[in-house]
Every structure is written in structure tokens, then in C-alpha cells.
Amino acid sequence: MTEPLDCLIIGAGFSGLCMASMLQRRGMHRFVLLEQAAELGGTWRDNHYPGAECDVPSALYSYSFDNKTDWDYQWSEQPQILSYIRSVAHRRDLERHIRCNCRVIAANYQEEAGLWQVELADGELLQARFLVSAVGQLHRPHIPDIAGLGDFGGPCFHSSRWDHNISFIGKTVGVIGNAASAVQFIPHVAEKASQLKIFQRSANWVSEKRDRPYRDWEKTLLRCFPFIKKAARLKTYLRNEMFVYPAMRGNRLMAKLIRLGCLAYLDRSIDDAELRRKLTPDYPVGAKRILVASGYYEALARDNVTLLTDTITRVDAAGVQTEAGHVACDILILGTGFVTNPFLSEIEVTGRRAKRLADHWQVGATAYLGVATNAFPNLFFLYGPNTNLGHNSILLMVEAQAKYLVQAIAAAMGGKNATIEVLRDVERRYNEALQRRLNGMVWNRIDASWYKSGGLITNNWPGSVGEYRRAMKRFDPADYLLS
């Protein structure tokens, strides 16, 4: 076993690289990022399906400390986002800290030594004083529990495992699911497939993405005058905070305006009244993720595309059986999202007195400020419980977390054993107040979504980004046991 490190970071996507950058800026260099894949990139490495792009404007989709001013589109596409992530790692000399093909299967806190022991899939053991989970919430594909799915005779794959070797020309393609990824790849599949059958469980609120490429003179202007990009970043941030966030909080006027905007896009794109009915959600706008898309409704209006809303009962070798009949398919694509709960379920984590994190979070994941939980000293989370957003860029949250955690680690490093653990009562009071606020949010007006686990909203933050950043600005040692 090698000499213990100061910090191990699990994941080399946006969150992990942000944490590494903050450690580096603080003068801490004894850290390693463990990446289970063959290269860095996180969700933007895995999701390379046709049409993959961000549903947050480009102005907000880079680090504030490494702001990108030369995006090709106003809504950045997957290849350029991945290129940006790679460039940050290269520019900041983080590549030498990354170990790829290292899948973490267990992490055990060694109380006597005050160290985290991390076990990799190949049996290697690593030790570090601090452990940071940067695995994110949208990385594990959700494969629906449909009888006979494994019996399908043709190609069948999840959108995050896209097979670019398969041709859709002359084929009948079935798409199960119609959420964030599906609305992006469906227009591209519709252009090539002979027939496209979309199996919809519930309709989504869809806002039109008014995207366009940046013109050459705009790129030159942004490169020469970076403050213009900063102003655009601020404008987009404030619009989301002042317009979209109030709708999540229950502001009727803002919710109505968003709802009318989504319905206007639907009405402009779909002439068929019955199809419009099927595509109109029966729940409040914002209760599930609002999708921002271009070309989705237009694709559904094509003659070769059929929207099916009958319940799927099973899949067989030749296609999909619904309550209304059998639908023959040559290819199946699963646009069924990701497993977001329980958190960190793929890693066996044990803290003080061999307490399992899975047991600790049995009724739903909770963490103080989304970054720390009692009984698990020196363990921190990025993009952890209750830090997801329904209205703004997650990078703003991750930056605030990474800055806070570097302060926490620096404070702990001054102690005899360099141990830091959030106080139980501090975490309990915080989460009780958090859940009271969440009860009044629009997400609580439906029974089930990926935001929830065991009846609790475990994923989303109920406040504005500005509120969260203020809460994370200064680390308060009074909230923790330091030794």
C-alpha cells in the first residue's frame, strides 16, 4: 500500500476537476482523482448520442475561474463541452493527478489512523486523509424493469451507451422514454429511420430552445473583450434566478408565463389536436424537469413518427407489446434517464464504528449543506444530496461547494489528527428546516420523480443559487467537530 495521500477524489468530471483546481489554488498538491473510465469527462464523455448538448446556455456552462469565451453555439454541444473539460485539465496540469480505469468499489474509514481506505475493483488499496465523492447524480443508466427486455432480437441500447455503428436507415426504431436525452436525439433518429415509434409514459413540459451559432465577429468580440461574456453570464444567471426560480417556489405568475411559453411552442409545432392532448402534461409546470429543446415537437409532427401512450406490458424478440397491441421494432433505444437514488449505491462506504452509508441513508440521503454527514469524518460530497437545481447551472453550485470544502480541509489540517465531522444536531436542524421548505416547492406536488426517494425530496435545493453561494462562502468551524 502506498503512502497516504491528503485527498482522494472519486470522479474526473466537472465536479472532480473543480475540486482538484481549488485544492491546487490553495497550495495542496497531494491528491489523486480516481476515474473508473478510460478517460476523464464524466457525463459529457458518456453521453455522445446525436444531438447531445447542454440545456443550460453556454454563458453559464464553464467555470468562473476558467471562463470560456469561444463557444460555437449559444447552447453548447457535447463535443465542445468535452473538449473544454479536457482543456481545463491540461491547462491546469491536472492530468498527472488523474488515474483512469480505477473503479472504486469500497471506502472504509479507519478510525484509529484517521484515514480513508479505498478499494479498487482490481483489489488495489489506497489511503487518504480526506475523501471527496464527485460521482454526480446522472451517471448510472436506468434500465427499465420491463418483462422480456433481454429477449429483444435486434440492437437495444441506452442513450448514454450509444452505438454509432448502427444504421437507422430503412429501420423501424422504438424509443422508450421521452425525457431530457430523448428530446435531443429523437429529431436526429426521425430523419433517418423509416418509422419511429416513441413510447411515452407521461408528457413533459418543453420550452423551445432558441439556439444559433455564434457569428465569427461575435467570437472575436468576446475574445477581445471578455467582460462582455461576463455580462452575458450575469444576465443569464439573473434571468434564471428572478424568473424561473420563483416558479419552482410557487409563484403563480411566473409559473403561468412559463406554462404559456411551453404551450405556445407546442401549438406552433403540432397541428393535430389529439397529438397536442397527448403531449400536454397533467401536472404543474416545474414539478418535473422542464425540458429545453429544439426540433422535438417538429419531429413528432413528421409522417414517419408515431407517439404511443399505451402502457408497455412486455418486450419480445420482435418488438414491444402494449395494452393496445404489438408494435414491431428493428431497434430499441432506451431514453429512460439515470438512477439517481440511492446516492453512492455502487460503492460500499463505511464510517465510524463500521456504520454503512447505505444504512445511514436508508430513508433518503441527507447532508449538511449537501456536502457532509455525521458519523462519516473527512468524507465530503460534490453535487450531493439536495444540491440539484431546477432553474440554473449546476456548475455554480459545484464551485461554491469546492471552495467551501477546501476551507474545511485547511481548517482540519491544522488539528492533531486532521479530522473533521459535522455535528449531528447541526445536520439534523439543517435538514429539518430544508424539508419544511421543500414541502412548499412545486416538486412536492407530484408523487414520484427522480427528485424523490422514499417520499422525501432528496435531490433538489429549495433556494436560489445566490442563497446557496452565500451559505457556502465561509466555513464555520462551530458546525463541526475538529480534532
C-alpha positions as CSV (number, residue, x, y, z in Angstrom):
1,M,0.0,0.0,0.0
2,T,1.4,3.4,-1.0
3,E,1.9,6.3,1.4
4,P,-1.4,8.0,2.4
5,L,-2.5,11.0,0.3
6,D,-4.0,14.1,1.6
7,C,-7.1,13.7,-0.6
8,L,-8.7,11.2,-2.9
9,I,-11.4,12.5,-5.3
10,I,-13.7,9.9,-6.9
11,G,-14.6,11.1,-10.4
12,A,-12.9,13.2,-13.0
13,G,-15.8,15.1,-14.5
14,F,-16.8,18.7,-13.9
15,S,-17.1,18.3,-10.1
16,G,-13.9,16.4,-9.6
17,L,-11.8,18.8,-11.7
18,C,-13.3,21.7,-9.9
19,M,-12.3,20.3,-6.6
20,A,-8.8,19.5,-7.8
21,S,-8.4,23.0,-9.2
22,M,-9.4,24.5,-5.8
23,L,-7.0,22.3,-3.9
24,Q,-4.3,23.3,-6.3
25,R,-5.0,27.0,-5.9
26,R,-4.8,26.5,-2.1
27,G,-1.3,25.0,-2.5
28,M,-2.4,21.5,-1.8
29,H,-0.9,19.1,-4.3
30,R,-1.0,15.6,-2.7
31,F,-4.3,14.5,-4.2
32,V,-5.4,11.9,-6.8
33,L,-8.6,11.8,-8.9
34,L,-9.9,8.2,-9.5
35,E,-11.8,7.8,-12.7
36,Q,-13.5,4.5,-13.5
37,A,-13.5,5.1,-17.3
38,A,-10.6,5.2,-19.7
39,E,-10.6,9.0,-19.8
40,L,-11.9,12.0,-18.0
41,G,-15.1,13.8,-18.8
42,G,-17.9,12.4,-16.7
43,T,-21.4,12.6,-18.1
44,W,-20.1,14.6,-21.1
45,R,-17.8,11.7,-22.0
46,D,-20.6,9.1,-21.7
47,N,-23.4,10.9,-23.4
48,H,-22.3,11.3,-27.0
49,Y,-25.6,10.5,-28.7
50,P,-26.6,12.5,-31.8
51,G,-27.8,16.0,-30.7
52,A,-26.3,15.8,-27.2
53,E,-26.0,19.3,-25.9
54,C,-26.4,21.3,-22.7
55,D,-29.8,22.6,-21.6
56,V,-28.1,25.5,-19.8
57,P,-26.9,28.4,-22.0
58,S,-23.2,28.4,-22.9
59,A,-22.6,31.6,-21.0
60,L,-23.1,29.7,-17.7
61,Y,-21.5,26.4,-18.6
62,S,-17.9,27.0,-17.8
63,Y,-16.0,27.6,-14.5
64,S,-15.9,31.2,-13.4
65,F,-12.2,30.8,-12.8
66,D,-11.7,29.4,-16.3
67,N,-14.4,31.1,-18.3
68,K,-14.7,30.0,-21.9
69,T,-15.5,32.8,-24.4
70,D,-15.4,31.0,-27.7
71,W,-18.4,28.6,-27.7
72,D,-19.6,27.7,-31.2
73,Y,-23.3,27.8,-30.2
74,Q,-25.4,29.7,-27.6
75,W,-26.3,26.3,-26.2
76,S,-23.1,24.3,-26.1
77,E,-22.9,20.9,-27.7
78,Q,-21.3,17.7,-26.2
79,P,-18.1,17.6,-28.3
80,Q,-17.1,21.2,-27.4
81,I,-18.1,20.7,-23.7
82,L,-15.9,17.6,-23.5
83,S,-13.1,19.5,-25.3
84,Y,-13.4,22.3,-22.7
85,I,-13.2,19.8,-19.8
86,R,-10.1,18.2,-21.3
87,S,-8.5,21.7,-21.9
88,V,-9.1,22.7,-18.3
89,A,-7.3,19.5,-17.1
90,H,-4.4,20.1,-19.4
91,R,-4.1,23.9,-18.8
92,R,-4.1,23.4,-15.0
93,D,-1.8,20.4,-15.1
94,L,-4.4,18.1,-13.5
95,E,-3.8,15.2,-15.9
96,R,-0.8,14.0,-13.8
97,H,-3.2,13.7,-10.8
98,I,-5.8,11.5,-12.6
99,R,-5.8,7.7,-12.6
100,C,-8.1,6.2,-15.2
101,N,-9.6,2.7,-15.3
102,C,-9.8,2.8,-11.5
103,R,-13.3,1.8,-10.3
104,V,-13.9,2.3,-6.6
105,I,-15.9,-0.5,-5.0
106,A,-15.5,0.3,-1.3
107,A,-14.3,3.0,1.1
108,N,-13.8,2.3,4.8
109,Y,-12.9,4.8,7.5
110,Q,-10.0,3.7,9.7
111,E,-10.8,5.3,13.0
112,E,-7.5,4.7,14.8
113,A,-5.4,6.0,11.9
114,G,-7.9,8.7,10.9
115,L,-7.6,7.6,7.2
116,W,-10.0,6.5,4.5
117,Q,-9.0,3.2,2.9
118,V,-10.4,2.9,-0.7
119,E,-10.6,-0.4,-2.5
120,L,-10.5,-0.5,-6.3
121,A,-12.1,-3.2,-8.5
122,D,-8.7,-4.8,-9.2
123,G,-8.0,-5.2,-5.4
124,E,-5.6,-2.3,-5.0
125,L,-5.9,-0.4,-1.7
126,L,-5.3,3.4,-1.4
127,Q,-5.4,5.6,1.7
128,A,-6.0,9.3,2.1
129,R,-6.8,11.7,4.9
130,F,-9.8,13.1,3.1
131,L,-12.2,11.5,0.6
132,V,-14.4,13.5,-1.8
133,S,-17.2,12.0,-3.8
134,A,-17.5,13.7,-7.2
135,V,-19.5,10.9,-8.9
136,G,-22.5,13.2,-9.6
137,Q,-26.2,12.3,-9.8
138,L,-26.6,11.5,-13.6
139,H,-24.0,8.8,-14.4
140,R,-25.7,5.4,-13.9
141,P,-28.1,4.4,-16.7
142,H,-31.6,3.5,-15.6
143,I,-32.7,0.3,-17.4
144,P,-36.4,-0.1,-17.1
145,D,-37.8,-3.3,-15.4
146,I,-39.8,-4.4,-18.4
147,A,-40.5,-8.1,-18.8
148,G,-38.6,-9.7,-21.8
149,L,-36.4,-6.7,-22.4
150,G,-33.4,-9.0,-22.7
151,D,-35.2,-11.1,-25.3
152,F,-35.3,-8.4,-27.9
153,G,-33.8,-9.7,-31.1
154,G,-32.3,-6.5,-32.5
155,P,-29.9,-3.9,-31.2
156,C,-31.0,-2.4,-27.9
157,F,-29.0,0.2,-26.0
158,H,-29.4,3.1,-23.5
159,S,-28.8,6.6,-24.8
160,S,-25.7,7.0,-22.7
161,R,-24.2,3.9,-24.3
162,W,-25.0,5.0,-27.9
163,D,-23.9,2.6,-30.6
164,H,-22.7,4.8,-33.5
165,N,-22.1,1.7,-35.7
166,I,-25.9,1.1,-36.1
167,S,-27.7,2.5,-39.1
168,F,-31.3,3.6,-38.7
169,I,-31.9,3.9,-42.5
170,G,-34.9,1.7,-43.5
171,K,-35.5,0.5,-40.0
172,T,-38.4,0.8,-37.5
173,V,-36.9,2.3,-34.4
174,G,-38.6,2.2,-31.0
175,V,-37.7,4.7,-28.3
176,I,-38.8,4.0,-24.8
177,G,-38.8,7.2,-22.8
178,N,-39.1,10.9,-23.8
179,A,-37.2,13.0,-21.3
180,A,-34.1,15.1,-21.4
181,S,-31.9,12.9,-23.6
182,A,-34.7,11.6,-25.8
183,V,-35.9,15.0,-26.8
184,Q,-32.4,15.7,-28.1
185,F,-31.7,12.5,-30.1
186,I,-35.3,11.9,-31.4
187,P,-35.1,14.6,-34.1
188,H,-31.9,13.0,-35.5
189,V,-33.3,9.5,-35.4
190,A,-36.5,10.7,-37.1
191,E,-34.6,12.0,-40.1
192,K,-33.1,8.6,-40.8
193,A,-35.5,5.9,-39.6
194,S,-38.2,4.5,-41.9
195,Q,-40.5,4.6,-38.9
196,L,-40.0,5.9,-35.4
197,K,-42.2,4.7,-32.5
198,I,-42.0,6.7,-29.3
199,F,-43.3,5.1,-26.2
200,Q,-44.3,7.9,-23.8
201,R,-45.2,7.2,-20.2
202,S,-46.0,10.9,-19.3
203,A,-45.8,14.1,-21.2
204,N,-43.1,16.7,-20.3
205,W,-43.2,20.5,-20.2
206,V,-41.0,21.5,-23.1
207,S,-39.6,25.0,-23.7
208,E,-38.3,26.0,-27.1
209,K,-34.5,26.3,-27.3
210,R,-33.8,29.3,-29.4
211,D,-30.3,28.3,-30.3
212,R,-28.0,29.6,-33.0
213,P,-24.3,29.6,-33.8
214,Y,-22.1,32.5,-32.7
215,R,-21.0,34.5,-35.6
216,D,-17.3,35.0,-36.3
217,W,-17.4,38.7,-35.4
218,E,-19.2,37.8,-32.1
219,K,-16.4,35.3,-31.2
220,T,-13.8,37.9,-32.0
221,L,-15.6,40.5,-29.8
222,L,-15.9,38.1,-26.9
223,R,-12.3,37.0,-27.2
224,C,-11.0,40.6,-27.2
225,F,-13.4,41.9,-24.6
226,P,-14.1,39.1,-22.0
227,F,-16.2,41.4,-19.9
228,I,-18.9,41.1,-22.5
229,K,-19.1,37.4,-21.8
230,K,-19.1,38.0,-18.1
231,A,-22.0,40.4,-18.6
232,A,-23.9,37.8,-20.6
233,R,-23.2,35.2,-17.9
234,L,-24.6,37.6,-15.3
235,K,-27.7,38.3,-17.4
236,T,-28.5,34.6,-17.9
237,Y,-27.9,33.9,-14.2
238,L,-30.2,36.7,-13.1
239,R,-32.9,35.7,-15.5
240,N,-33.0,32.2,-14.1
241,E,-32.9,33.4,-10.5
242,M,-35.6,36.0,-11.0
243,F,-37.9,34.3,-13.5
244,V,-37.6,30.5,-13.4
245,Y,-36.7,30.0,-9.7
246,P,-39.9,31.8,-8.4
247,A,-42.0,29.4,-10.5
248,M,-40.3,26.5,-8.7
249,R,-41.2,28.2,-5.4
250,G,-44.9,28.5,-6.3
251,N,-45.1,32.0,-7.8
252,R,-48.3,31.7,-9.9
253,L,-47.5,34.5,-12.3
254,M,-44.1,33.1,-13.2
255,A,-45.4,29.6,-13.4
256,K,-48.2,30.7,-15.7
257,L,-45.8,32.6,-18.0
258,I,-43.5,29.5,-18.3
259,R,-46.6,27.3,-18.9
260,L,-47.9,29.6,-21.6
261,G,-44.5,29.7,-23.3
262,C,-44.3,25.9,-23.4
263,L,-47.9,25.6,-24.7
264,A,-47.2,28.2,-27.4
265,Y,-44.2,26.1,-28.6
266,L,-46.5,23.0,-28.7
267,D,-49.3,24.8,-30.5
268,R,-46.9,26.3,-33.1
269,S,-45.4,22.9,-33.9
270,I,-48.3,20.4,-33.7
271,D,-51.5,20.8,-35.7
272,D,-53.1,17.6,-34.7
273,A,-55.4,18.2,-31.7
274,E,-55.2,14.6,-30.4
275,L,-51.4,14.7,-30.5
276,R,-51.3,18.0,-28.7
277,R,-53.5,16.5,-26.0
278,K,-51.1,13.6,-25.5
279,L,-48.2,16.0,-25.3
280,T,-49.8,18.2,-22.7
281,P,-48.7,17.4,-19.1
282,D,-51.3,16.8,-16.4
283,Y,-49.0,18.1,-13.6
284,P,-47.8,21.7,-12.6
285,V,-45.0,23.2,-14.7
286,G,-41.7,22.6,-13.0
287,A,-42.8,19.6,-10.8
288,K,-40.6,17.5,-13.1
289,R,-37.6,18.8,-15.0
290,I,-38.6,21.4,-17.6
291,L,-37.0,20.3,-20.9
292,V,-35.4,22.9,-23.2
293,A,-35.3,21.5,-26.7
294,S,-35.3,22.4,-30.4
295,G,-36.8,20.2,-33.1
296,Y,-38.5,17.8,-30.8
297,Y,-42.2,18.7,-31.4
298,E,-41.3,19.3,-35.1
299,A,-40.0,15.7,-35.2
300,L,-43.3,14.4,-33.7
301,A,-45.2,16.1,-36.5
302,R,-43.4,14.1,-39.2
303,D,-45.4,11.4,-41.1
304,N,-42.9,8.7,-40.1
305,V,-43.2,9.3,-36.3
306,T,-45.8,7.9,-34.0
307,L,-46.3,8.8,-30.4
308,L,-47.7,5.8,-28.3
309,T,-49.1,6.3,-24.8
310,D,-50.4,2.9,-24.0
311,T,-48.7,1.1,-21.2
312,I,-45.9,-1.4,-22.1
313,T,-46.6,-4.9,-20.8
314,R,-43.5,-6.7,-22.2
315,V,-40.9,-6.8,-24.9
316,D,-40.3,-9.8,-27.1
317,A,-37.9,-10.7,-29.9
318,A,-39.8,-8.8,-32.5
319,G,-40.8,-5.6,-30.6
320,V,-42.9,-4.1,-27.9
321,Q,-46.2,-5.3,-26.5
322,T,-48.5,-2.7,-25.2
323,E,-52.0,-2.8,-23.7
324,A,-53.3,-1.8,-27.2
325,G,-51.3,-4.3,-29.2
326,H,-47.9,-5.4,-30.5
327,V,-45.5,-2.8,-32.1
328,A,-42.8,-4.4,-34.3
329,C,-39.4,-2.8,-34.0
330,D,-36.0,-3.5,-35.5
331,I,-34.0,-1.3,-33.0
332,L,-34.8,-0.2,-29.4
333,I,-33.3,2.9,-27.8
334,L,-33.8,3.4,-24.1
335,G,-34.2,7.1,-23.3
336,T,-35.0,6.3,-19.7
337,G,-32.7,8.5,-17.7
338,F,-30.5,7.6,-14.8
339,V,-30.6,6.0,-11.4
340,T,-30.3,9.0,-9.0
341,N,-31.3,7.3,-5.8
342,P,-29.9,5.9,-3.6
343,F,-26.8,8.1,-3.6
344,L,-23.4,6.3,-3.9
345,S,-25.1,3.0,-4.2
346,E,-22.3,1.5,-6.3
347,I,-19.7,2.0,-3.5
348,E,-19.8,0.3,-0.1
349,V,-19.0,3.1,2.2
350,T,-18.5,2.6,6.0
351,G,-17.8,5.3,8.6
352,R,-17.3,5.3,12.3
353,R,-18.0,2.0,14.1
354,A,-18.4,0.4,10.7
355,K,-21.6,2.2,10.0
356,R,-22.7,1.7,6.4
357,L,-23.7,4.8,4.5
358,A,-26.5,2.8,2.8
359,D,-28.0,2.2,6.3
360,H,-27.4,5.8,7.3
361,W,-29.3,7.0,4.3
362,Q,-31.9,4.2,4.4
363,V,-34.9,6.6,4.4
364,G,-33.3,9.1,2.0
365,A,-29.9,10.8,1.6
366,T,-29.3,13.9,3.7
367,A,-26.2,16.0,4.2
368,Y,-25.3,19.3,5.8
369,L,-25.2,21.9,3.1
370,G,-25.2,18.9,0.7
371,V,-21.5,18.2,1.5
372,A,-21.1,16.4,4.8
373,T,-22.9,13.9,7.0
374,N,-22.4,12.9,10.7
375,A,-20.6,9.6,11.5
376,F,-18.5,9.8,8.3
377,P,-15.5,12.0,9.2
378,N,-13.4,13.6,6.4
379,L,-15.9,12.4,3.8
380,F,-17.4,15.1,1.5
381,F,-19.8,15.2,-1.4
382,L,-19.9,17.4,-4.5
383,Y,-23.3,17.6,-6.2
384,G,-24.6,15.6,-3.3
385,P,-28.0,15.4,-1.6
386,N,-30.3,18.4,-2.1
387,T,-27.9,20.4,-4.3
388,N,-29.5,19.7,-7.7
389,L,-31.2,22.7,-9.5
390,G,-34.4,23.0,-11.5
391,H,-33.6,26.5,-12.8
392,N,-29.9,27.3,-13.2
393,S,-26.4,25.9,-13.8
394,I,-25.1,23.2,-11.5
395,L,-21.6,24.5,-12.1
396,L,-22.4,27.5,-9.9
397,M,-23.3,25.1,-7.0
398,V,-20.3,22.9,-7.5
399,E,-17.8,25.8,-7.4
400,A,-19.3,27.0,-4.2
401,Q,-19.0,23.6,-2.7
402,A,-15.4,23.1,-3.8
403,K,-14.4,26.4,-2.3
404,Y,-16.1,25.6,0.9
405,L,-14.5,22.1,1.2
406,V,-11.0,23.5,0.6
407,Q,-11.6,25.8,3.6
408,A,-12.9,22.9,5.6
409,I,-9.9,20.7,4.7
410,A,-7.5,23.5,5.5
411,A,-9.1,24.0,8.9
412,A,-8.9,20.3,9.7
413,M,-5.3,20.0,8.6
414,G,-4.4,22.3,11.5
415,G,-5.6,19.7,14.0
416,K,-3.6,16.9,15.7
417,N,-5.4,14.2,13.8
418,A,-6.7,16.3,10.9
419,T,-10.3,15.0,11.5
420,I,-13.5,16.9,10.7
421,E,-17.0,15.7,11.3
422,V,-20.3,17.7,11.0
423,L,-22.1,17.8,14.4
424,R,-25.2,15.6,14.4
425,D,-27.5,18.3,15.8
426,V,-26.3,20.8,13.2
427,E,-27.0,18.4,10.4
428,R,-30.4,17.4,11.9
429,R,-31.6,21.0,12.3
430,Y,-30.4,21.9,8.8
431,N,-32.3,19.1,7.2
432,E,-35.5,19.5,9.2
433,A,-35.6,23.2,8.0
434,L,-34.7,22.1,4.5
435,Q,-37.5,19.6,4.3
436,R,-40.0,22.1,5.6
437,R,-39.0,24.4,2.7
438,L,-39.1,21.6,0.2
439,N,-42.7,20.8,1.2
440,G,-43.7,24.1,-0.3
441,M,-41.9,23.7,-3.6
442,V,-43.6,22.6,-6.8
443,W,-41.6,19.3,-6.8
444,N,-43.7,18.2,-3.9
445,R,-47.0,18.4,-5.9
446,I,-46.5,15.1,-7.6
447,D,-46.0,11.6,-6.0
448,A,-42.9,10.4,-8.0
449,S,-40.0,11.8,-9.9
450,W,-36.2,11.3,-9.9
451,Y,-36.0,14.2,-7.4
452,K,-37.6,12.0,-4.7
453,S,-36.7,8.9,-2.6
454,G,-38.9,7.4,0.0
455,G,-41.3,10.3,-0.2
456,L,-38.6,12.9,0.5
457,I,-37.1,15.3,-2.0
458,T,-33.5,14.2,-1.7
459,N,-32.0,15.7,-4.8
460,N,-33.1,19.4,-5.1
461,W,-32.1,22.6,-3.4
462,P,-35.1,24.7,-2.4
463,G,-33.5,28.1,-2.6
464,S,-31.8,30.3,-5.1
465,V,-28.3,29.8,-6.3
466,G,-27.4,33.1,-4.7
467,E,-28.7,31.9,-1.3
468,Y,-26.6,28.7,-1.5
469,R,-23.5,30.5,-2.5
470,R,-23.8,32.9,0.4
471,A,-24.3,30.0,2.8
472,M,-21.2,28.3,1.4
473,K,-19.0,31.4,1.3
474,R,-17.3,31.0,4.7
475,F,-16.6,27.7,6.5
476,D,-17.8,27.9,10.1
477,P,-15.8,25.6,12.4
478,A,-18.6,25.8,15.0
479,D,-20.7,23.4,12.9
480,Y,-18.1,20.7,13.1
481,L,-16.0,18.6,15.5
482,L,-12.4,19.3,14.6
483,S,-9.6,17.3,16.1
